Structures are given as C-alpha cells and as structure tokens.
C-alpha cells in the first residue's frame, strides 16, 4: 500500500511460502498441525473427558438458535473459538486438509447464524443479557472478542480465499464503526481489554478500507482521556459490576491512567498492555505517527530493561495478572502468563517491522524458546497458564499466595485464553523467521527453513540450514530468479560476543551494525552461500542488582535458551544447591531424557543438613558437599512428573 512508508515497513512472508525444515521447530509445527488443533477442536465441542468443559461451540449453537440451553463460561468465551479458527486457518494455508476445512466451514456457518442483523456478534449478550450490549465496556470484553473474530476472519480469507468469514467480520466491524466514535450519537468509549485495535489494522490491510484504521486510531487516542468513560458507563448502569471488586483494580490495570501518548511505563494487566502496544505500533506505522511510535519504543524498553523475566515472561503479580514496579521479578510467585509472552512477541515483531533492530527479535527469541513452547506439554495436550521460574510443590499446595502456580500442566482452563494463543502463534511461526522489503531480506530467526520472497521485482529462494542455538553455524543458500543486487541482513543477537560471516567461502569484514543486523550488499547469483558462525557458549548470567529475588544467584543459558534444575535429576531440596561459579559448564546431548535433550552439567555444592539436628535455630557453620548439578532446558520442565524446579541457583 502507498502509505507503507513510515521509516521502514517490512513485510512478512505468507505462511504458504515458507517451510520449516529444522527438526526442533518442525516438531512443534507438526504437533500443532497433527495434535493440538484437532485436540482443541474436540475440547471446544466438549468431547474430551476433562474436569473443565469449554461450552464455547455450544454457546454459538444456542445463540444461532440451533440448540437450546444457557450460556456457560466466561463473558469472553467466544474468543477461544476465534483463536482456534485463526490457528486452523494458518494450518490450512500451508497444509490443505479437507476434514479440517470442513470443520472450519461448519463453525463459520454457525457463527453466521449467531450474528445479529445489524452485525453484532457476541454469544454472551445474545443469550444471557440481550438488552445490555455495549453497556459495560470496562469489564465485558465485547470489543475484545470482536477483535479476535476479526483476526480469525482475516486469517481464514488469506489462507483459503473464501470470503464467508470475511463478510461476517466486515459486517461486525462496520457495526462497531457505526456505534463508536466522537460523532454525535456514538459511544466515545473503548474496551477494557485492548485487542480490537490490532485486529482492525489487519482488516484494513486486506480490505484497504481506511475507516477500519481510523477506528483503531480512535480507540487508541480516546483511551485514558477525561471525562473518564468507564466511570460514565458505570454510573449509567447503577454502579453494577460484572466482576465483584473489579473497580478496585484501578486505572493502571486497564492502561487508562492517562492518555497513551503520555504513558512512559508498562503498567497493569500484562496481556492487555502488550495487545494495546501492538495496536499502537500498527497505527503508528500506517498513519506515520512518529510520536506514537516513540511511545511504543519507550514502553518496550521499560519492559525489557526492568520488567521481563529471563525466560521472556512478563507480568510478575498474580493480583491483576500485572506488571508491578521496576525490577520486581519474584521467581516462585511469578504470574508470567503464557498469553503475555505471546503478546510481547506480537509487539516486538511489529516494532521490528517499523525500525529493524536485533533487540526486538532478541525478545521474540527469548519468549519463543522458553515460555511459549515451555507452556505446552510435549504431547500437546496439557498447558501452563502461569510460568514460574521456581516451584516447590508442597508450597504451591499449602500456601494461598502460591495457588495460581501449578507444578504440572493442566488439560484445560475455565479461562482458556492461553492454549489457543500458543496454537495460533506456532501455526504461524514461519511469518517471524524472515522479513523483507523492496531492497532487502532480513533473517530474524535462525530456524532451518526455506522461503520465497520478492525483492525489487526479483523472486528469491532462500534456504537456511541451522541447528542454532545448540550448534554454532548457520548456512543460507540464495537462489534469485536472475542476478540481482539487494541487501541481506543477518541478526546478531545482543548476547553474542563474536561472530564471523563468509560468502562463498570468503570471510567478510562487515562494519559493526548499529541496528544489530549485519548487512551484506552485493550482486547475488544463483547458489551463492552465506555462512554465519555465531558461537553460543553455555554461560552463567546474573540479574541486575535491584532484582532482589536473584541477588547472589546465577542462571545458566545457551544463547536464548534458559536452563533449570529439576528434582528428577538432582533430588529434593533444590534450595540447598549452590553452583560453583568458577566451574565450566558442560553441554551434552542426553538421549535418555524425553526422547533426547541438550543438557548442562556444572560443578556445585549441596548444603549438608544431616548435621544440624532437630533444632529450628542454632549456632552452626554450614557444610557443603561437592555435587554435579544437572540442568535441562526450561521449556522441557515438568514433563517427568511433579517435582521441584529452579532457574536461579545460588552461586558460590
């Protein structure tokens, strides 16, 4: 589009144009395709014998008049169906499947029947509170669920070319446009849970209808303005709350404590925050709004420099599922919701499209390799909602302030936002590996793959072979349709201390890249090969001194991969383990753990307790016994039964 000229605005490849060939990530793509999407379909239809039922598809059938019954679930239950549809669409784009396509078409037909004549679509208000739509934007997620359905409709159209769901979401978006705005007779409000903003931009991208972009901008600019809309509607409905005590969470929880352009810190509900920031980045790009983009960068820096766990998780407090304050990153009470890391990836990806910089994909990579894939069991059928960095099962069971933490993944949740969110992200993983524009290709993630893109009117096939980050070499073969000059950008991660670049066997001496991307510009010919040597040594790292939970502790990492100690390898009482900070970490592949994992062994000590006696307190000099500590990747924890786990260990 002609207005894609704000700074740099990169395109992402279509899912159908990229193939993930690396076994590590290919396994996850296949898992989503073959297990997760079919399994979640059965759950959404209440066909799986698990303690928590979804009722989500049934809600749509009741709203459509196809079945009788009452609404069940949360007010935002519709969004589970929408995210499943989005994930299924991404699968269909790459892997045509008549059976899956039939299921998708069946759901779309039900959704169409559930939609009101004026375009409104929400099963809760259709079934349970028909006369109260748009009366509680603060709490009831109407625009949030609409946003997820819009995203699903865009994905389905791009995947299949069918307009069935696209027409539904256009009718829905047109209805929203008719209801909200500054004009006389419209509602000057916005949703308590941001999401529709980024969805409307996606709809603008496929339709070219600028009113959707304008509506997204309205929701963003109106947020936090005075008079405060949520108080106005609260008074109108007689001060009644959908969630008891919701008002006590305050304005920061909803990112409405001031207009977004005046916000300097990431506050409140972490998922709401990064969804909002993603929409802000999109609107900044398409409206060429540098002021808004600068706000996005400030908020991103606040998250990454002061409020993000080493695993790429965000949201340290269970109260409000929220950010708290700078450097407050407790390990055992961490909330670290899976959806928050997914949303952080969305946000960082968008910033990188506008202003390519390695720091954005450092965050994408950190969240992907740790929290996102770690939230799902290796069989794809159980999930973490909360992703702690330390677990003591007895504490989780007995202490009220730990009840949000689970020592093992769950088959489903009453609030099931996370499982389909992981599905739709991993189903679209290929879109994050590369970016491109008219004069260059950016390699963002070192994932073995092949992709075809068009650069300056020339089709380029790019094939990447990589076992990164467990091995240190990346090979990229380029096959332009004819000789062409363009730029190839290779991301150099922020943790990388040295690297080497070779083109056709000859070592290059590129300038130190201010953006973190090495740029190679040349006349490219068929079968040119680029080799990037990027050592990812196993390292011990420390936290900023103000992260009080981690003072005196170290974590072990290899590139973006974080390792942890589990009871299965090291016995009980992991709190008695100390790492010898002067020892060398040994990486090895252990074929006996979960089908094969890279593990780390490091020298350390265990504090002896058998000489202490039964006294609770006494004058005592602890004794330390040398031990060998074994660590596994954080993403693999809790797949061998219930036990203790720690990421941060005391150093000695």
C-alpha positions as CSV (number, residue, x, y, z in Angstrom):
1,X,0.0,0.0,0.0
2,X,1.2,3.5,-0.7
3,X,1.2,4.6,3.0
4,X,3.7,1.8,4.0
5,X,6.5,4.4,4.1
6,X,6.9,5.2,7.7
7,X,10.5,4.7,8.4
8,X,11.0,1.1,7.2
9,X,7.9,-1.1,7.0
10,X,8.8,-4.7,6.4
11,X,6.6,-7.4,5.0
12,X,6.4,-10.9,6.4
13,X,6.2,-13.9,4.1
14,X,3.0,-15.7,3.6
15,X,2.7,-18.9,5.6
16,X,2.3,-20.9,2.4
17,X,5.6,-19.6,1.1
18,X,7.8,-20.8,3.9
19,X,8.6,-24.3,5.1
20,X,10.2,-25.1,8.4
21,X,12.8,-27.8,7.8
22,X,14.7,-27.8,11.1
23,X,13.7,-30.9,13.2
24,X,13.5,-28.9,16.5
25,X,10.9,-26.4,15.3
26,X,9.4,-28.7,12.7
27,X,8.4,-30.9,15.6
28,X,6.3,-28.1,17.1
29,X,4.7,-27.1,13.8
30,X,3.7,-30.7,13.2
31,X,2.5,-31.0,16.8
32,X,0.2,-28.0,16.3
33,X,-1.0,-29.4,12.9
34,X,-1.4,-33.0,13.8
35,X,-2.4,-32.9,17.5
36,X,-3.1,-29.5,19.1
37,X,-5.6,-28.1,16.6
38,X,-7.6,-31.4,16.3
39,X,-7.4,-31.9,20.1
40,X,-8.6,-28.3,20.9
41,X,-11.5,-28.8,18.4
42,X,-12.7,-31.7,20.5
43,X,-12.3,-29.7,23.7
44,X,-14.2,-26.7,22.3
45,X,-17.0,-29.2,21.4
46,X,-16.9,-30.8,24.9
47,X,-15.9,-34.2,23.5
48,X,-12.9,-34.7,25.9
49,X,-13.3,-36.1,29.3
50,X,-11.6,-33.4,31.4
51,X,-12.7,-31.6,34.6
52,X,-13.2,-28.3,32.9
53,X,-15.6,-28.1,29.9
54,X,-15.4,-25.4,27.3
55,X,-19.0,-25.0,26.1
56,X,-17.7,-22.4,23.6
57,X,-19.1,-24.1,20.4
58,X,-22.3,-24.8,22.2
59,X,-22.7,-21.2,23.1
60,X,-22.6,-20.3,19.4
61,X,-25.1,-23.0,18.6
62,X,-27.5,-21.7,21.2
63,X,-27.0,-18.1,20.0
64,X,-27.7,-19.3,16.5
65,X,-31.0,-21.0,17.5
66,X,-29.6,-24.4,16.6
67,X,-29.8,-25.7,20.2
68,X,-31.4,-24.8,23.5
69,X,-29.6,-24.1,26.7
70,X,-28.0,-21.4,28.8
71,X,-24.7,-19.6,28.2
72,X,-21.8,-21.1,30.1
73,X,-18.3,-19.9,30.6
74,X,-16.7,-16.5,30.9
75,X,-18.0,-13.5,29.2
76,X,-15.2,-13.7,26.6
77,X,-15.7,-17.4,25.9
78,X,-16.2,-16.7,22.1
79,X,-12.6,-15.7,21.8
80,X,-11.5,-19.4,22.3
81,X,-13.3,-20.3,19.1
82,X,-11.9,-17.3,17.2
83,X,-8.3,-18.2,18.1
84,X,-8.9,-21.8,17.2
85,X,-10.2,-20.7,13.8
86,X,-7.2,-18.5,13.3
87,X,-4.8,-21.3,14.1
88,X,-6.7,-23.7,11.9
89,X,-6.6,-21.2,9.1
90,X,-2.8,-20.9,9.3
91,X,-2.6,-24.7,9.1
92,X,-4.9,-24.8,6.1
93,X,-2.8,-22.2,4.3
94,X,0.2,-24.4,4.3
95,X,-1.3,-27.9,4.6
96,X,-4.7,-28.3,2.8
97,X,-6.9,-30.7,4.8
98,X,-10.4,-31.4,3.7
99,X,-11.5,-32.7,7.1
100,X,-10.2,-29.6,8.9
101,X,-11.6,-27.3,6.3
102,X,-15.0,-28.9,6.7
103,X,-14.9,-28.3,10.5
104,X,-13.9,-24.7,9.9
105,X,-16.7,-24.2,7.4
106,X,-19.2,-25.7,9.9
107,X,-18.1,-23.3,12.6
108,X,-18.3,-20.3,10.3
109,X,-21.9,-21.4,9.3
110,X,-22.9,-21.4,12.9
111,X,-21.2,-18.1,13.6
112,X,-23.1,-16.5,10.6
113,X,-26.4,-17.7,12.1
114,X,-25.5,-16.3,15.5
115,X,-24.7,-12.9,14.1
116,X,-27.4,-10.2,14.5
117,X,-28.9,-8.5,11.5
118,X,-27.0,-5.3,12.3
119,X,-23.7,-7.1,12.5
120,X,-23.4,-7.5,16.3
121,X,-21.8,-10.8,17.3
122,X,-21.4,-12.0,20.9
123,X,-22.9,-15.1,22.4
124,X,-22.9,-13.9,26.0
125,X,-25.1,-10.8,25.3
126,X,-27.2,-12.7,22.8
127,X,-28.1,-15.5,25.2
128,X,-27.8,-14.0,28.7
129,X,-28.1,-10.2,28.6
130,X,-29.6,-9.3,25.3
131,X,-30.7,-5.8,26.2
132,X,-27.3,-4.8,27.7
133,X,-24.9,-4.9,24.9
134,X,-22.3,-2.1,24.9
135,X,-23.2,-1.1,28.5
136,X,-20.1,-2.5,30.2
137,X,-17.1,-2.0,28.0
138,X,-14.8,-1.8,31.0
139,X,-15.4,-5.4,32.1
140,X,-17.2,-7.5,29.5
141,X,-14.8,-7.8,26.6
142,X,-17.2,-7.2,23.8
143,X,-14.7,-5.4,21.6
144,X,-12.0,-7.9,22.7
145,X,-14.0,-10.9,21.4
146,X,-14.9,-9.0,18.3
147,X,-11.2,-8.3,17.7
148,X,-10.3,-12.0,17.9
149,X,-13.1,-12.9,15.5
150,X,-11.8,-10.2,13.1
151,X,-8.3,-11.7,13.3
152,X,-9.7,-15.1,12.5
153,X,-11.7,-13.8,9.5
154,X,-8.6,-12.2,8.0
155,X,-6.5,-15.3,8.6
156,X,-9.2,-17.5,7.0
157,X,-9.5,-15.3,3.9
158,X,-5.8,-15.2,3.4
159,X,-5.5,-18.9,3.9
160,X,-8.4,-20.1,1.7
161,X,-9.5,-17.2,-0.4
162,X,-13.0,-17.8,0.9
163,X,-15.0,-14.7,1.9
164,X,-17.5,-16.5,4.2
165,X,-15.9,-15.4,7.5
166,X,-14.5,-12.2,6.0
167,X,-18.0,-11.0,5.2
168,X,-19.1,-11.8,8.8
169,X,-16.3,-9.8,10.3
170,X,-16.7,-6.9,7.9
171,X,-20.3,-6.7,8.9
172,X,-19.2,-6.9,12.6
173,X,-16.5,-4.2,12.1
174,X,-19.0,-2.0,10.2
175,X,-21.4,-2.3,13.1
176,X,-18.7,-1.3,15.6
177,X,-17.8,1.7,13.4
178,X,-21.4,2.8,13.5
179,X,-21.5,2.6,17.3
180,X,-18.2,4.1,18.4
181,X,-16.6,7.5,17.7
182,X,-16.6,11.2,18.6
183,X,-19.6,12.0,16.4
184,X,-23.0,12.9,17.8
185,X,-24.9,9.8,18.9
186,X,-21.8,7.5,19.0
187,X,-20.2,6.0,22.1
188,X,-16.9,7.7,23.0
189,X,-15.6,4.6,24.6
190,X,-13.1,1.7,24.2
191,X,-12.7,-1.8,25.5
192,X,-11.3,-2.6,28.9
193,X,-9.3,-5.3,27.3
194,X,-7.4,-4.0,24.2
195,X,-7.3,-6.3,21.2
196,X,-9.6,-4.9,18.6
197,X,-7.1,-2.2,17.7
198,X,-4.6,-4.5,16.1
199,X,-7.4,-6.6,14.6
200,X,-8.9,-3.6,12.8
201,X,-5.5,-2.8,11.3
202,X,-5.3,-6.4,9.9
203,X,-8.8,-5.8,8.4
204,X,-7.6,-2.6,6.9
205,X,-4.6,-4.4,5.4
206,X,-6.7,-6.9,3.5
207,X,-9.6,-4.6,2.5
208,X,-7.9,-1.2,2.0
209,X,-10.9,0.4,3.8
210,X,-9.3,3.2,5.8
211,X,-12.3,3.6,8.1
212,X,-11.0,0.5,10.0
213,X,-7.6,2.1,10.5
214,X,-9.4,5.3,11.7
215,X,-11.4,3.3,14.1
216,X,-8.3,1.7,15.6
217,X,-6.7,5.1,15.9
218,X,-9.9,6.4,17.7
219,X,-9.8,3.6,20.3
220,X,-6.1,4.3,21.0
221,X,-6.3,8.0,21.2
222,X,-9.5,8.0,23.3
223,X,-8.1,5.7,25.9
224,X,-7.4,7.4,29.2
225,X,-9.0,10.7,28.2
226,X,-11.1,12.8,30.5
227,X,-14.0,12.6,31.2
228,X,-13.2,9.0,32.1
229,X,-15.6,6.9,30.0
230,X,-15.6,3.8,32.3
231,X,-16.9,5.9,35.2
232,X,-19.6,7.4,33.0
233,X,-20.9,4.0,31.9
234,X,-20.6,2.7,35.5
235,X,-22.9,5.4,36.7
236,X,-25.3,4.8,33.9
237,X,-25.7,1.1,34.8
238,X,-26.3,1.9,38.5
239,X,-22.7,1.2,39.6
240,X,-23.2,-2.5,39.0
241,X,-20.1,-4.7,38.4
242,X,-19.8,-7.8,36.3
243,X,-16.7,-8.9,38.3
244,X,-17.1,-8.3,42.0
245,X,-14.4,-5.8,43.1
246,X,-13.2,-5.1,39.6
247,X,-13.2,-1.3,40.2
248,X,-10.6,-1.7,42.9
249,X,-8.1,-2.8,40.4
250,X,-7.8,0.8,39.3
251,X,-7.0,2.6,36.1
252,X,-3.4,1.3,35.7
253,X,-4.8,-2.2,35.4
254,X,-6.6,-1.1,32.2
255,X,-3.8,1.2,30.8
256,X,-6.2,4.1,31.1
257,X,-4.4,6.1,33.9
258,X,-3.5,8.7,31.3
259,X,-3.7,9.0,27.5
260,X,-1.5,6.5,25.8
261,X,0.8,9.2,24.3
262,X,1.7,10.3,27.9
263,X,2.5,6.8,29.1
264,X,6.1,6.0,29.9
265,X,5.9,2.8,31.9
266,X,4.3,-0.6,31.2
267,X,1.7,-1.0,33.9
268,X,-1.4,-3.1,34.8
269,X,-2.6,-6.3,33.2
270,X,0.3,-7.6,31.1
271,X,-1.7,-9.1,28.3
272,X,-3.9,-6.1,27.9
273,X,-0.8,-3.9,27.8
274,X,1.1,-5.7,25.1
275,X,-2.0,-6.1,22.9
276,X,-2.6,-2.4,23.2
277,X,1.0,-1.6,22.4
278,X,0.9,-3.9,19.4
279,X,-2.2,-2.0,18.1
280,X,-0.4,1.3,18.8
281,X,2.6,0.2,16.8
282,X,0.4,-0.8,13.8
283,X,-1.4,2.5,13.9
284,X,1.9,4.5,14.2
285,X,3.2,2.7,11.1
286,X,0.2,3.2,8.9
287,X,-0.5,6.8,10.0
288,X,3.2,7.8,10.0
289,X,2.8,8.9,13.6
290,X,6.4,9.1,15.0
291,X,5.2,10.4,18.3
292,X,3.1,7.3,18.9
293,X,6.0,5.1,17.7
294,X,8.3,6.7,20.1
295,X,5.9,6.0,23.0
296,X,5.9,2.3,21.8
297,X,9.7,2.2,22.0
298,X,9.7,3.8,25.5
299,X,7.2,1.2,26.7
300,X,9.2,-1.6,25.1
301,X,12.4,-0.5,26.8
302,X,10.7,-0.3,30.1
303,X,9.5,-3.9,29.8
304,X,12.8,-5.3,28.5
305,X,15.1,-3.4,30.8
306,X,13.2,-3.5,34.0
307,X,10.2,-5.9,33.9
308,X,10.9,-9.0,31.9
309,X,12.0,-12.4,33.2
310,X,15.0,-14.1,31.7
311,X,12.5,-16.5,30.1
312,X,10.8,-13.8,28.1
313,X,7.9,-13.9,30.5
314,X,6.1,-10.7,31.8
315,X,3.6,-9.9,34.5
316,X,5.1,-10.6,37.9
317,X,2.0,-10.4,40.1
318,X,-1.0,-12.8,40.3
319,X,-3.1,-9.8,41.6
320,X,-4.3,-8.3,38.4
321,X,-2.0,-10.6,36.3
322,X,0.1,-7.5,36.2
323,X,3.3,-5.6,36.0
324,X,4.2,-4.2,39.4
325,X,7.3,-2.0,39.5
326,X,10.8,-1.9,38.1
327,X,13.0,-5.0,38.9
328,X,10.2,-6.7,40.8
329,X,10.7,-10.2,39.4
330,X,10.0,-12.8,42.0
331,X,10.5,-16.4,40.8
332,X,8.2,-18.5,42.9
333,X,5.2,-16.2,42.8
334,X,5.6,-15.1,39.2
335,X,2.5,-14.9,37.2
336,X,4.2,-14.8,33.8
337,X,1.1,-15.7,31.8
338,X,1.6,-17.5,28.6
339,X,-0.6,-15.1,26.7
340,X,1.6,-12.2,27.9
341,X,4.7,-13.7,26.2
342,X,2.7,-14.3,23.1
343,X,1.5,-10.7,23.1
344,X,5.1,-9.5,23.8
345,X,6.2,-11.4,20.6
346,X,3.4,-9.6,18.7
347,X,4.6,-6.2,20.0
348,X,8.3,-6.8,19.3
349,X,7.6,-8.2,15.9
350,X,5.7,-5.0,14.9
351,X,8.4,-2.7,16.2
352,X,11.0,-4.6,14.2
353,X,8.9,-4.2,11.0
354,X,9.0,-0.4,11.5
355,X,12.5,0.0,12.8
356,X,14.5,-3.2,12.3
357,X,16.8,-3.8,15.3
358,X,18.2,-7.0,16.7
359,X,16.9,-6.1,20.2
360,X,13.3,-6.7,19.2
361,X,14.0,-10.2,17.9
362,X,16.2,-11.0,20.9
363,X,13.0,-10.7,22.9
364,X,10.9,-12.7,20.3
365,X,13.5,-15.5,20.5
366,X,13.7,-15.4,24.3
367,X,10.0,-15.8,24.7
368,X,9.7,-18.4,22.0
369,X,12.4,-20.7,23.2
370,X,11.4,-20.6,26.8
371,X,7.9,-19.5,27.9
372,X,5.9,-20.2,24.8
373,X,7.0,-23.7,24.0
374,X,7.5,-24.4,27.7
375,X,3.9,-23.7,28.4
376,X,2.8,-26.8,26.4
377,X,3.4,-30.4,27.3
378,X,5.5,-32.4,24.8
379,X,2.4,-34.3,23.7
380,X,0.5,-31.0,23.0
381,X,-2.4,-31.9,25.3
382,X,-1.6,-30.0,28.6
383,X,-0.7,-26.4,29.3
384,X,0.6,-23.9,31.7
385,X,-1.3,-20.7,32.2
386,X,1.3,-19.4,34.7
387,X,5.0,-20.0,34.1
388,X,7.0,-19.7,37.3
389,X,10.8,-19.8,37.5
390,X,10.8,-21.7,40.7
391,X,8.5,-24.4,42.0
392,X,8.3,-26.2,45.3
393,X,5.1,-28.4,45.0
394,X,4.3,-28.5,48.7
395,X,4.4,-24.7,48.9
396,X,2.1,-24.5,45.9
397,X,-0.3,-26.8,47.6
398,X,-0.3,-25.3,51.1
399,X,0.2,-21.5,50.6
400,X,-2.6,-19.4,49.4
401,X,-0.3,-16.9,47.7
402,X,1.0,-19.7,45.5
403,X,-2.3,-21.2,44.4
404,X,-2.0,-19.7,40.9
405,X,1.2,-21.7,40.3
406,X,0.8,-25.3,39.1
407,X,3.5,-27.9,39.4
408,X,2.2,-29.7,36.3
409,X,0.4,-28.6,33.2
410,X,-3.4,-28.7,33.1
411,X,-5.6,-30.3,30.3
412,X,-7.7,-27.1,30.0
413,X,-8.8,-24.0,31.9
414,X,-12.1,-22.2,32.6
415,X,-10.3,-19.2,31.2
416,X,-8.7,-20.9,28.3
417,X,-7.0,-18.0,26.5
418,X,-3.5,-19.4,26.6
419,X,-3.8,-22.8,24.8
420,X,-5.3,-21.5,21.5
421,X,-3.0,-18.5,21.7
422,X,0.0,-20.8,21.6
423,X,-1.6,-22.8,18.8
424,X,-2.1,-19.7,16.6
425,X,1.4,-18.4,17.2
426,X,3.2,-21.6,16.5
427,X,1.0,-22.3,13.5
428,X,2.2,-19.0,12.0
429,X,5.8,-19.4,13.1
430,X,7.1,-19.0,9.6
431,X,6.0,-15.4,9.4
432,X,8.5,-14.5,12.0
433,X,11.7,-16.1,10.6
434,X,12.2,-13.6,7.8
435,X,11.1,-10.1,6.8
436,X,11.7,-8.2,3.6
437,X,11.1,-5.0,1.6
438,X,11.9,-3.7,-1.8
439,X,15.6,-3.7,-1.3
440,X,16.5,-6.4,1.2
441,X,15.8,-9.6,3.2
442,X,16.1,-9.7,7.0
443,X,16.9,-13.0,8.7
444,X,15.3,-12.6,12.1
445,X,15.4,-16.1,13.5
446,X,17.9,-18.9,12.8
447,X,15.5,-21.6,12.1
448,X,16.2,-24.1,9.3
449,X,13.7,-23.3,6.6
450,X,13.1,-22.3,3.0
451,X,11.2,-19.3,1.8
452,X,10.5,-17.5,-1.4
453,X,10.1,-13.7,-1.4
454,X,10.1,-10.9,-3.9
455,X,12.8,-8.2,-3.6
456,X,12.8,-5.4,-6.1
457,X,10.7,-7.4,-8.6
458,X,13.0,-10.4,-8.4
459,X,11.9,-13.7,-6.8
460,X,14.5,-15.0,-4.4
461,X,14.5,-18.5,-2.9
462,X,16.3,-18.6,0.4
463,X,17.2,-21.9,2.1
464,X,18.5,-21.9,5.7
465,X,20.2,-24.8,7.4
466,X,20.6,-24.4,11.1
467,X,20.8,-26.2,14.4
468,X,21.0,-23.0,16.3
469,X,21.3,-22.3,19.2
470,X,22.7,-25.7,20.2
471,X,25.2,-25.6,17.4
472,X,27.0,-22.6,16.2
473,X,26.8,-22.5,12.4
474,X,24.0,-21.2,10.1
475,X,24.2,-21.7,6.3
476,X,22.0,-19.8,3.9
477,X,21.8,-20.5,0.2
478,X,20.3,-17.8,-2.0
479,X,18.7,-18.5,-5.4
480,X,17.5,-15.4,-7.1
481,X,15.5,-15.9,-10.3
482,X,18.2,-13.9,-12.0
483,X,21.3,-12.0,-10.9
484,X,20.2,-9.1,-8.7
485,X,21.7,-6.6,-6.3
486,X,20.0,-6.5,-2.9
487,X,20.8,-6.5,0.8
488,X,20.8,-9.5,3.1
489,X,20.5,-8.6,6.8
490,X,21.6,-11.1,9.4
491,X,20.6,-10.5,13.0
492,X,23.4,-10.6,15.6
493,X,21.8,-11.3,19.0
494,X,22.6,-8.9,21.8
495,X,24.2,-11.7,23.9
496,X,26.7,-12.6,21.0
497,X,30.3,-11.6,21.8
498,X,31.8,-12.6,18.4
499,X,30.7,-13.8,15.0
500,X,32.1,-14.5,11.6
501,X,30.4,-14.1,8.2
502,X,31.5,-15.9,5.0
503,X,30.2,-15.5,1.5
504,X,31.0,-18.4,-0.9
505,X,33.8,-19.4,1.5
506,X,35.4,-15.9,1.7
507,X,35.4,-14.2,5.0
508,X,33.6,-10.9,5.0
509,X,34.5,-7.9,7.2
510,X,31.2,-6.1,7.7
511,X,31.0,-3.0,9.7
512,X,29.7,-3.2,13.3
513,X,26.0,-3.0,12.8
514,X,24.3,-0.2,14.8
515,X,21.0,-2.0,14.3
516,X,22.3,-5.4,15.3
517,X,21.8,-6.6,11.8
518,X,24.9,-7.3,9.6
519,X,24.2,-6.1,6.1
520,X,25.7,-7.8,3.1
521,X,25.0,-6.0,-0.2
522,X,26.2,-7.5,-3.4
523,X,25.1,-8.8,-6.8
524,X,23.6,-12.1,-5.8
525,X,23.8,-15.1,-8.2
526,X,22.2,-18.5,-8.1
527,X,23.8,-20.8,-5.5
528,X,25.5,-18.1,-3.5
529,X,26.0,-19.2,0.0
530,X,26.3,-17.3,3.2
531,X,27.7,-18.9,6.4
532,X,27.3,-17.2,9.8
533,X,29.4,-18.6,12.7
534,X,27.8,-17.5,15.9
535,X,29.2,-19.1,19.0
536,X,26.5,-19.8,21.6
537,X,28.6,-20.8,24.6
538,X,27.0,-22.0,27.7
539,X,27.2,-19.1,30.2
540,X,26.3,-18.2,33.7
541,X,24.5,-14.9,33.9
542,X,23.4,-12.6,36.8
543,X,20.5,-10.3,37.2
544,X,20.6,-6.5,37.8
545,X,21.4,-5.9,41.4
546,X,18.0,-4.4,42.0
547,X,16.3,-7.7,41.2
548,X,16.1,-8.7,44.8
549,X,15.0,-12.2,44.2
550,X,18.2,-13.1,42.4
551,X,21.0,-11.4,44.4
552,X,23.8,-14.0,44.8
553,X,22.2,-16.3,42.2
554,X,23.1,-17.3,38.6
555,X,21.2,-18.7,35.8
556,X,22.7,-20.9,33.0
557,X,21.9,-20.1,29.4
558,X,23.0,-21.0,25.9
559,X,22.1,-18.2,23.6
560,X,18.3,-17.6,24.2
561,X,17.8,-21.0,25.9
562,X,17.4,-20.9,29.7
563,X,18.2,-24.0,31.7
564,X,16.8,-25.1,35.0
565,X,17.4,-27.7,37.7
566,X,14.7,-30.3,38.3
567,X,14.2,-32.7,41.2
568,X,14.2,-35.6,38.7
569,X,17.9,-35.1,38.1
570,X,19.1,-33.5,41.4
571,X,16.9,-34.9,44.1
572,X,14.8,-32.9,46.6
573,X,15.5,-29.6,48.2
574,X,16.9,-27.7,45.3
575,X,17.2,-24.7,47.5
576,X,20.3,-26.3,49.1
577,X,22.2,-26.4,45.7
578,X,25.0,-23.9,45.0
579,X,26.7,-23.5,41.7
580,X,30.5,-23.3,41.6
581,X,30.7,-20.0,39.6
582,X,34.3,-20.8,38.7
583,X,33.5,-24.2,37.1
584,X,32.9,-24.7,33.4
585,X,29.5,-25.7,32.1
586,X,29.4,-28.9,30.1
587,X,26.8,-29.2,27.3
588,X,25.9,-32.7,26.2
589,X,23.0,-34.4,24.4
590,X,21.2,-36.9,26.7
591,X,19.1,-39.3,24.6
592,X,17.5,-40.8,27.7
593,X,15.5,-37.7,28.7
594,X,12.2,-37.0,26.9
595,X,13.4,-38.5,23.7
596,X,16.6,-36.6,23.7
597,X,17.6,-33.2,25.1
598,X,20.6,-31.0,25.3
599,X,21.6,-30.8,29.0
600,X,24.2,-28.9,31.0
601,X,26.3,-30.2,33.9
602,X,28.1,-28.0,36.2
603,X,30.1,-28.4,39.4
604,X,28.5,-27.2,42.6
605,X,27.8,-27.9,46.2
606,X,24.9,-29.1,48.3
607,X,24.5,-27.7,51.8
608,X,24.5,-30.6,54.2
609,X,21.6,-30.8,56.6
610,X,22.1,-34.1,58.4
611,X,24.4,-32.5,61.0
612,X,22.0,-29.7,62.0
613,X,19.8,-31.8,64.3
614,X,16.2,-31.1,65.2
615,X,16.6,-27.6,66.5
616,X,15.0,-24.9,64.4
617,X,17.8,-22.4,65.1
618,X,21.3,-22.8,66.4
619,X,24.8,-21.5,66.1
620,X,26.1,-23.5,63.1
621,X,28.6,-23.3,60.3
622,X,27.1,-25.0,57.2
623,X,29.0,-27.8,55.5
624,X,29.0,-28.1,51.7
625,X,29.3,-31.3,49.8
626,X,30.6,-31.3,46.2
627,X,28.0,-32.4,43.7
628,X,27.5,-32.4,40.0
629,X,24.3,-30.3,39.1
630,X,22.4,-31.3,36.0
631,X,20.2,-28.8,34.2
632,X,17.7,-29.2,31.4
633,X,16.1,-26.5,29.1
634,X,13.4,-24.6,30.8
635,X,11.0,-25.4,28.0
636,X,11.2,-29.1,28.9
637,X,10.5,-28.9,32.7
638,X,7.5,-30.7,34.3
639,X,7.4,-33.5,31.7
640,X,8.6,-36.1,34.1
641,X,6.1,-35.9,36.9
642,X,5.6,-33.4,39.7
643,X,8.8,-32.1,41.4
644,X,10.8,-29.1,42.3
645,X,12.3,-26.8,39.7
646,X,14.6,-23.8,39.9
647,X,16.1,-21.5,37.2
648,X,18.1,-19.2,39.5
649,X,20.6,-21.0,41.8
650,X,22.9,-19.6,44.4
651,X,26.5,-19.1,43.3
652,X,29.4,-19.9,45.5
